[in-house]
Amino acid sequence: QVQLVESGGGLVQPGGSLRLSCAASGDIFSINAMAWYRQAPGKQRELVAVITSAGSTNYVDSVKGRFTISRDNAKNTVYLQMNSLKPEDTAVYYCTADFTKWGQGTQVTVSS
């Protein structure tokens, strides 16, 4: 079993930055891919970024050039660096391991 705990959300002004963290514990060696999703009020959950065990990354078009997903294997942690934040980035952000294990989510609010 894999357990995931997200942190780093909060309130930020448009144009600001936040870094989300997702700490994994348990059977981490079985994980192939880690990803971040987000869900805004009244909208479906959306894949934001994914990183494979080999380090390959992919992003939804709306965050390309602004968000960066990375992983620190020594700390069993995946990060989502979010720059140039926009109000439309406001959502609950969820971390997932292999799209089957999920964290509890962390709220990101972009507002002036």
GUVO-545039 format. One record per residue: residue in one letter; residue number from 0; x, y, z of N, C-alpha, C, O in turn. Coordinates in Angstrom, 2 decimals. Layout:
BEGIN
<"a", NUM, <X, Y, Z>, <X, Y, Z>, <X, Y, Z>, <X, Y, Z>>,
...
//
This chain:
BEGIN
<"q", 0, <0.83, -1.19, 0.00>, <0.00, 0.00, 0.00>, <0.87, 1.25, 0.00>, <1.94, 1.29, 0.61>>,
<"v", 1, <0.39, 2.25, -0.69>, <1.09, 3.53, -0.78>, <0.22, 4.60, -0.12>, <-0.99, 4.66, -0.36>>,
<"q", 2, <0.83, 5.42, 0.69>, <0.12, 6.54, 1.28>, <0.74, 7.83, 0.75>, <1.96, 7.94, 0.61>>,
<"l", 3, <-0.12, 8.82, 0.46>, <0.32, 10.09, -0.10>, <-0.20, 11.24, 0.75>, <-1.37, 11.25, 1.15>>,
<"v", 4, <0.67, 12.20, 1.01>, <0.27, 13.38, 1.78>, <0.74, 14.62, 1.05>, <1.94, 14.83, 0.85>>,
<"e", 5, <-0.22, 15.45, 0.64>, <0.10, 16.69, -0.06>, <0.25, 17.84, 0.94>, <-0.32, 17.81, 2.03>>,
<"s", 6, <1.02, 18.83, 0.54>, <1.15, 20.06, 1.32>, <1.59, 21.18, 0.39>, <2.00, 20.94, -0.74>>,
<"g", 7, <1.50, 22.42, 0.89>, <2.02, 23.54, 0.15>, <0.97, 24.44, -0.48>, <1.31, 25.47, -1.06>>,
<"g", 8, <-0.29, 24.08, -0.38>, <-1.33, 24.93, -0.94>, <-1.51, 26.20, -0.14>, <-0.92, 26.37, 0.93>>,
<"g", 9, <-2.34, 27.09, -0.67>, <-2.61, 28.33, 0.04>, <-3.21, 29.37, -0.87>, <-3.65, 29.08, -1.99>>,
<"l", 10, <-3.22, 30.60, -0.38>, <-3.75, 31.75, -1.11>, <-2.59, 32.55, -1.68>, <-1.65, 32.89, -0.96>>,
<"v", 11, <-2.65, 32.86, -2.97>, <-1.59, 33.61, -3.61>, <-2.21, 34.58, -4.61>, <-3.27, 34.31, -5.17>>,
<"q", 12, <-1.56, 35.69, -4.81>, <-2.03, 36.68, -5.77>, <-1.72, 36.24, -7.20>, <-0.77, 35.49, -7.41>>,
<"p", 13, <-2.49, 36.70, -8.16>, <-2.17, 36.41, -9.57>, <-0.74, 36.81, -9.88>, <-0.26, 37.87, -9.47>>,
<"g", 14, <-0.06, 35.94, -10.62>, <1.35, 36.17, -10.93>, <2.31, 35.58, -9.93>, <3.52, 35.54, -10.17>>,
<"g", 15, <1.79, 35.12, -8.81>, <2.64, 34.56, -7.76>, <2.99, 33.11, -8.01>, <2.66, 32.53, -9.04>>,
<"s", 16, <3.68, 32.53, -7.03>, <4.16, 31.16, -7.13>, <3.83, 30.37, -5.88>, <3.70, 30.92, -4.78>>,
<"l", 17, <3.69, 29.07, -6.07>, <3.54, 28.12, -4.97>, <4.26, 26.85, -5.36>, <4.40, 26.54, -6.54>>,
<"r", 18, <4.72, 26.11, -4.36>, <5.28, 24.78, -4.61>, <4.51, 23.77, -3.78>, <4.48, 23.85, -2.55>>,
<"l", 19, <3.89, 22.83, -4.46>, <3.19, 21.73, -3.79>, <4.13, 20.56, -3.61>, <5.00, 20.30, -4.45>>,
<"s", 20, <3.95, 19.86, -2.51>, <4.74, 18.66, -2.23>, <3.80, 17.48, -2.02>, <2.69, 17.64, -1.51>>,
<"c", 21, <4.26, 16.30, -2.42>, <3.51, 15.07, -2.20>, <4.50, 14.03, -1.66>, <5.36, 13.53, -2.39>>,
<"a", 22, <4.36, 13.73, -0.39>, <5.25, 12.77, 0.25>, <4.62, 11.38, 0.21>, <3.48, 11.19, 0.63>>,
<"a", 23, <5.39, 10.43, -0.31>, <4.90, 9.05, -0.43>, <5.54, 8.16, 0.62>, <6.71, 8.32, 0.96>>,
<"s", 24, <4.76, 7.23, 1.13>, <5.27, 6.25, 2.07>, <4.62, 4.90, 1.78>, <3.60, 4.83, 1.08>>,
<"g", 25, <5.20, 3.85, 2.31>, <4.66, 2.53, 2.05>, <5.43, 1.84, 0.95>, <6.66, 1.94, 0.89>>,
<"d", 26, <4.74, 1.15, 0.08>, <5.34, 0.36, -0.99>, <5.73, 1.24, -2.17>, <5.20, 1.09, -3.28>>,
<"i", 27, <6.65, 2.16, -1.92>, <6.98, 3.17, -2.93>, <7.73, 2.60, -4.11>, <7.71, 3.19, -5.20>>,
<"f", 28, <8.39, 1.49, -3.94>, <9.19, 0.93, -5.03>, <8.32, 0.36, -6.14>, <8.81, 0.07, -7.23>>,
<"s", 29, <7.04, 0.20, -5.87>, <6.12, -0.31, -6.89>, <5.56, 0.80, -7.77>, <4.86, 0.52, -8.75>>,
<"i", 30, <5.85, 2.04, -7.43>, <5.26, 3.17, -8.16>, <5.97, 3.39, -9.48>, <7.19, 3.48, -9.53>>,
<"n", 31, <5.19, 3.47, -10.57>, <5.75, 3.76, -11.89>, <5.64, 5.23, -12.25>, <6.58, 5.82, -12.78>>,
<"a", 32, <4.50, 5.82, -11.96>, <4.29, 7.21, -12.33>, <3.60, 7.96, -11.21>, <2.78, 7.40, -10.47>>,
<"m", 33, <3.96, 9.22, -11.09>, <3.30, 10.11, -10.13>, <2.70, 11.27, -10.93>, <3.25, 11.68, -11.95>>,
<"a", 34, <1.58, 11.77, -10.46>, <0.93, 12.84, -11.20>, <0.18, 13.77, -10.25>, <-0.12, 13.43, -9.10>>,
<"w", 35, <-0.09, 14.95, -10.76>, <-0.93, 15.92, -10.07>, <-2.19, 16.15, -10.90>, <-2.13, 16.34, -12.11>>,
<"y", 36, <-3.31, 16.11, -10.22>, <-4.59, 16.47, -10.80>, <-5.11, 17.69, -10.05>, <-4.61, 18.04, -8.99>>,
<"r", 37, <-6.10, 18.32, -10.62>, <-6.79, 19.40, -9.92>, <-8.27, 19.36, -10.24>, <-8.69, 18.88, -11.29>>,
<"q", 38, <-9.04, 19.86, -9.29>, <-10.49, 19.93, -9.49>, <-11.00, 21.25, -8.97>, <-10.92, 21.55, -7.78>>,
<"a", 39, <-11.53, 22.04, -9.89>, <-12.13, 23.32, -9.54>, <-13.61, 23.10, -9.24>, <-14.19, 22.11, -9.69>>,
<"p", 40, <-14.22, 24.01, -8.49>, <-15.65, 23.86, -8.15>, <-16.51, 23.73, -9.41>, <-16.41, 24.54, -10.33>>,
<"g", 41, <-17.35, 22.72, -9.43>, <-18.26, 22.52, -10.56>, <-17.62, 21.95, -11.81>, <-18.27, 21.85, -12.84>>,
<"k", 42, <-16.34, 21.57, -11.72>, <-15.65, 21.03, -12.89>, <-15.13, 19.62, -12.61>, <-15.00, 19.20, -11.46>>,
<"q", 43, <-14.85, 18.91, -13.68>, <-14.28, 17.57, -13.54>, <-12.81, 17.65, -13.13>, <-12.13, 18.65, -13.38>>,
<"r", 44, <-12.35, 16.58, -12.50>, <-10.93, 16.50, -12.15>, <-10.10, 16.47, -13.42>, <-10.43, 15.76, -14.37>>,
<"e", 45, <-9.01, 17.23, -13.43>, <-8.19, 17.41, -14.63>, <-6.74, 17.03, -14.34>, <-6.18, 17.41, -13.31>>,
<"l", 46, <-6.15, 16.26, -15.25>, <-4.73, 15.92, -15.13>, <-3.90, 17.16, -15.43>, <-4.08, 17.79, -16.47>>,
<"v", 47, <-3.01, 17.50, -14.52>, <-2.17, 18.69, -14.68>, <-0.77, 18.32, -15.17>, <-0.27, 18.90, -16.14>>,
<"a", 48, <-0.15, 17.36, -14.52>, <1.22, 16.99, -14.87>, <1.50, 15.58, -14.40>, <0.92, 15.10, -13.42>>,
<"v", 49, <2.39, 14.91, -15.11>, <2.76, 13.54, -14.76>, <4.26, 13.37, -14.92>, <4.88, 13.98, -15.79>>,
<"i", 50, <4.85, 12.54, -14.07>, <6.27, 12.21, -14.17>, <6.42, 10.71, -13.96>, <5.87, 10.13, -13.02>>,
<"t", 51, <7.16, 10.08, -14.86>, <7.35, 8.64, -14.78>, <8.57, 8.31, -13.93>, <9.32, 9.19, -13.52>>,
<"s", 52, <8.74, 7.03, -13.66>, <9.90, 6.59, -12.89>, <11.20, 6.88, -13.62>, <12.26, 6.99, -13.01>>,
<"a", 53, <11.12, 6.99, -14.95>, <12.31, 7.32, -15.75>, <12.55, 8.82, -15.83>, <13.57, 9.25, -16.36>>,
<"g", 54, <11.63, 9.60, -15.29>, <11.82, 11.05, -15.28>, <11.15, 11.80, -16.42>, <11.28, 13.02, -16.52>>,
<"s", 55, <10.44, 11.08, -17.28>, <9.72, 11.76, -18.35>, <8.54, 12.53, -17.77>, <7.89, 12.08, -16.83>>,
<"t", 56, <8.28, 13.69, -18.36>, <7.20, 14.54, -17.86>, <6.25, 14.92, -18.98>, <6.60, 14.91, -20.16>>,
<"n", 57, <5.03, 15.25, -18.57>, <4.05, 15.74, -19.52>, <3.09, 16.66, -18.77>, <2.85, 16.48, -17.57>>,
<"y", 58, <2.56, 17.65, -19.50>, <1.72, 18.67, -18.87>, <0.47, 18.93, -19.71>, <0.48, 18.76, -20.93>>,
<"v", 59, <-0.57, 19.35, -19.05>, <-1.73, 19.85, -19.78>, <-1.34, 21.18, -20.41>, <-0.53, 21.92, -19.85>>,
<"d", 60, <-1.90, 21.48, -21.56>, <-1.48, 22.67, -22.31>, <-1.59, 23.96, -21.50>, <-0.76, 24.86, -21.64>>,
<"s", 61, <-2.59, 24.05, -20.66>, <-2.85, 25.30, -19.96>, <-1.78, 25.66, -18.92>, <-1.73, 26.80, -18.46>>,
<"v", 62, <-0.92, 24.71, -18.54>, <0.12, 25.00, -17.54>, <1.53, 24.90, -18.11>, <2.51, 25.17, -17.40>>,
<"k", 63, <1.66, 24.52, -19.37>, <2.99, 24.40, -19.97>, <3.72, 25.72, -19.92>, <3.17, 26.77, -20.25>>,
<"g", 64, <4.99, 25.66, -19.48>, <5.79, 26.86, -19.36>, <5.63, 27.57, -18.03>, <6.39, 28.48, -17.72>>,
<"r", 65, <4.64, 27.16, -17.25>, <4.41, 27.79, -15.95>, <4.61, 26.82, -14.79>, <5.09, 27.21, -13.72>>,
<"f", 66, <4.24, 25.57, -14.99>, <4.33, 24.56, -13.92>, <5.47, 23.58, -14.25>, <5.75, 23.30, -15.41>>,
<"t", 67, <6.10, 23.08, -13.21>, <7.14, 22.07, -13.37>, <6.95, 20.97, -12.34>, <6.88, 21.24, -11.14>>,
<"i", 68, <6.87, 19.74, -12.81>, <6.78, 18.59, -11.91>, <8.17, 17.98, -11.78>, <8.90, 17.87, -12.76>>,
<"s", 69, <8.51, 17.58, -10.56>, <9.82, 16.97, -10.34>, <9.69, 15.98, -9.18>, <8.69, 15.96, -8.46>>,
<"r", 70, <10.71, 15.16, -9.04>, <10.68, 14.18, -7.95>, <12.04, 14.08, -7.29>, <13.08, 14.19, -7.95>>,
<"d", 71, <12.03, 13.87, -5.99>, <13.25, 13.65, -5.22>, <13.14, 12.24, -4.66>, <12.46, 12.01, -3.66>>,
<"n", 72, <13.81, 11.31, -5.30>, <13.68, 9.91, -4.91>, <14.23, 9.65, -3.51>, <13.75, 8.77, -2.80>>,
<"a", 73, <15.22, 10.41, -3.12>, <15.80, 10.22, -1.78>, <14.79, 10.59, -0.69>, <14.82, 10.03, 0.41>>,
<"k", 74, <13.91, 11.54, -1.01>, <12.91, 11.98, -0.04>, <11.53, 11.39, -0.32>, <10.56, 11.69, 0.38>>,
<"n", 75, <11.44, 10.55, -1.36>, <10.15, 9.97, -1.74>, <9.07, 11.03, -1.91>, <7.94, 10.87, -1.46>>,
<"t", 76, <9.45, 12.10, -2.56>, <8.56, 13.26, -2.66>, <8.51, 13.75, -4.11>, <9.52, 13.79, -4.81>>,
<"v", 77, <7.30, 14.12, -4.52>, <7.09, 14.72, -5.82>, <6.64, 16.16, -5.60>, <5.88, 16.45, -4.68>>,
<"y", 78, <7.12, 17.05, -6.44>, <6.82, 18.47, -6.29>, <6.08, 18.98, -7.53>, <6.21, 18.43, -8.63>>,
<"l", 79, <5.32, 20.03, -7.33>, <4.73, 20.77, -8.44>, <5.03, 22.25, -8.20>, <4.39, 22.90, -7.37>>,
<"q", 80, <6.00, 22.76, -8.93>, <6.33, 24.18, -8.86>, <5.39, 24.94, -9.78>, <5.35, 24.67, -10.98>>,
<"m", 81, <4.65, 25.86, -9.24>, <3.65, 26.60, -10.00>, <4.04, 28.09, -10.01>, <4.05, 28.74, -8.96>>,
<"n", 82, <4.33, 28.60, -11.18>, <4.70, 30.01, -11.35>, <3.66, 30.72, -12.20>, <2.84, 30.08, -12.87>>,
<"s", 83, <3.69, 32.04, -12.16>, <2.77, 32.85, -12.96>, <1.33, 32.37, -12.79>, <0.61, 32.18, -13.77>>,
<"l", 84, <0.94, 32.19, -11.56>, <-0.38, 31.63, -11.29>, <-1.49, 32.57, -11.73>, <-1.36, 33.80, -11.66>>,
<"k", 85, <-2.58, 31.97, -12.19>, <-3.74, 32.71, -12.68>, <-4.97, 32.32, -11.85>, <-4.99, 31.24, -11.24>>,
<"p", 86, <-5.97, 33.16, -11.81>, <-7.19, 32.81, -11.06>, <-7.78, 31.48, -11.51>, <-8.36, 30.75, -10.69>>,
<"e", 87, <-7.64, 31.15, -12.78>, <-8.21, 29.89, -13.28>, <-7.42, 28.67, -12.81>, <-7.84, 27.54, -13.07>>,
<"d", 88, <-6.31, 28.86, -12.13>, <-5.57, 27.75, -11.52>, <-6.16, 27.37, -10.16>, <-5.75, 26.38, -9.56>>,
<"t", 89, <-7.10, 28.16, -9.68>, <-7.72, 27.88, -8.40>, <-8.43, 26.52, -8.43>, <-9.28, 26.28, -9.29>>,
<"a", 90, <-8.08, 25.66, -7.49>, <-8.64, 24.31, -7.45>, <-8.08, 23.58, -6.25>, <-7.16, 24.06, -5.57>>,
<"v", 91, <-8.64, 22.41, -5.98>, <-8.01, 21.47, -5.06>, <-7.07, 20.60, -5.89>, <-7.47, 20.02, -6.89>>,
<"y", 92, <-5.82, 20.53, -5.47>, <-4.81, 19.77, -6.19>, <-4.57, 18.44, -5.47>, <-4.38, 18.39, -4.26>>,
<"y", 93, <-4.60, 17.37, -6.27>, <-4.44, 16.03, -5.73>, <-3.20, 15.37, -6.33>, <-2.91, 15.52, -7.51>>,
<"c", 94, <-2.50, 14.64, -5.51>, <-1.38, 13.83, -5.94>, <-1.86, 12.39, -6.10>, <-2.69, 11.91, -5.33>>,
<"t", 95, <-1.34, 11.70, -7.12>, <-1.70, 10.30, -7.32>, <-0.47, 9.49, -7.68>, <0.44, 9.96, -8.36>>,
<"a", 96, <-0.47, 8.25, -7.21>, <0.56, 7.28, -7.58>, <-0.06, 6.25, -8.49>, <-0.98, 5.53, -8.10>>,
<"d", 97, <0.44, 6.19, -9.70>, <-0.06, 5.24, -10.70>, <-1.56, 5.37, -10.93>, <-2.21, 4.41, -11.36>>,
<"f", 98, <-2.11, 6.53, -10.65>, <-3.52, 6.84, -10.93>, <-4.47, 5.92, -10.16>, <-5.64, 5.79, -10.52>>,
<"t", 99, <-3.96, 5.30, -9.10>, <-4.80, 4.43, -8.28>, <-4.81, 4.83, -6.82>, <-5.82, 4.65, -6.13>>,
<"k", 100, <-3.71, 5.37, -6.33>, <-3.64, 5.84, -4.95>, <-3.68, 7.36, -4.96>, <-3.03, 8.01, -5.78>>,
<"w", 101, <-4.45, 7.92, -4.03>, <-4.66, 9.37, -4.04>, <-4.39, 9.97, -2.67>, <-4.62, 9.34, -1.64>>,
<"g", 102, <-3.91, 11.20, -2.69>, <-3.79, 11.96, -1.47>, <-5.10, 12.65, -1.15>, <-6.10, 12.48, -1.85>>,
<"q", 103, <-5.09, 13.43, -0.07>, <-6.32, 14.06, 0.41>, <-6.62, 15.38, -0.29>, <-7.72, 15.91, -0.20>>,
<"g", 104, <-5.63, 15.91, -0.99>, <-5.81, 17.17, -1.71>, <-5.34, 18.36, -0.90>, <-5.34, 18.35, 0.33>>,
<"t", 105, <-4.95, 19.40, -1.62>, <-4.55, 20.66, -1.00>, <-5.14, 21.81, -1.82>, <-5.07, 21.80, -3.05>>,
<"q", 106, <-5.71, 22.78, -1.14>, <-6.40, 23.88, -1.81>, <-5.41, 24.94, -2.29>, <-4.54, 25.38, -1.54>>,
<"v", 107, <-5.55, 25.32, -3.54>, <-4.80, 26.44, -4.10>, <-5.81, 27.49, -4.56>, <-6.70, 27.21, -5.35>>,
<"t", 108, <-5.65, 28.70, -4.04>, <-6.54, 29.80, -4.40>, <-5.71, 30.95, -4.92>, <-4.80, 31.44, -4.24>>,
<"v", 109, <-6.02, 31.37, -6.14>, <-5.30, 32.48, -6.77>, <-6.27, 33.65, -6.88>, <-7.22, 33.61, -7.66>>,
<"s", 110, <-6.03, 34.67, -6.09>, <-6.96, 35.78, -6.03>, <-6.26, 37.01, -5.49>, <-5.34, 36.92, -4.68>>,
<"s", 111, <-6.72, 38.18, -5.96>, <-6.19, 39.43, -5.44>, <-7.06, 39.95, -4.30>, <-6.77, 41.00, -3.73>>,
//
